Amino acid sequence: MGTMTATTGRTTAGTTAARAGTTRERALRYLYAGLRLALGWVFLWAFLDKLFGLGLATEEKNAWINGGSPTKGFLTFGAAGPFEGFYHGIAGAAWADWLFMIGLAAIGTALLLGIGVRVAAVAGGLLLLMMWTAVLPPETNPFMDDHLVYAGVLAVLALANAGDTLGLGRVWATLPVVQRNPWLR
């Protein structure tokens, strides 16, 4: 319960609740920003690893800059389930490699900078959904895996304008093109 102040005779319950709401809202903004930065790094790291073959998921000899294909290995040997034929058919195609790499770089960069988070969330969600369909059913669960969870987090980040905290989202939102087209936010 609130306490009565000597100067106003009013209780501090409302003030305490307002402060708690502000503190909670600030904490949520920073939590969303942290999740945005983390997912941005996940996408950008995948791009960098496939581009340069940094030795974690991609060996240097298979790096894109060394003539490797960022889609061939996984889509040829990792794809399974009802969409296996589709993914085998596009494995290693130059257009698929370019779209995949541009997508990883653009989504990661947008999320890290906090600009175009809505567009990045849609593009990232679509990419994650495709990656999920490439391995249906998931190995450890009848249908749920991290790709779907990440896609859901991207949707939350877009709805929360997560680029405004620890990002350039507020500045981005003032650009005339973004003001005319709020979906670019």
Secondary structure, 3 states (H helix, E strand, C coil): CCCECCCCCCECHHHHHHHHHHHHHHHHHHHHHHHHHHHHHHHHHHHHHHHHCCCCCCCHHHCHHHCCCCCHHHHHHHCECCCHHHHHHHCCCHHHHHHHHHHHHHHHHHHHHCCCHHHHHHHHHHHHHHHHHCECCCCCCCCCCHHHHHHHHHHHHHHCCHHHCCCCHHHHHCCHHHHHCHHHC
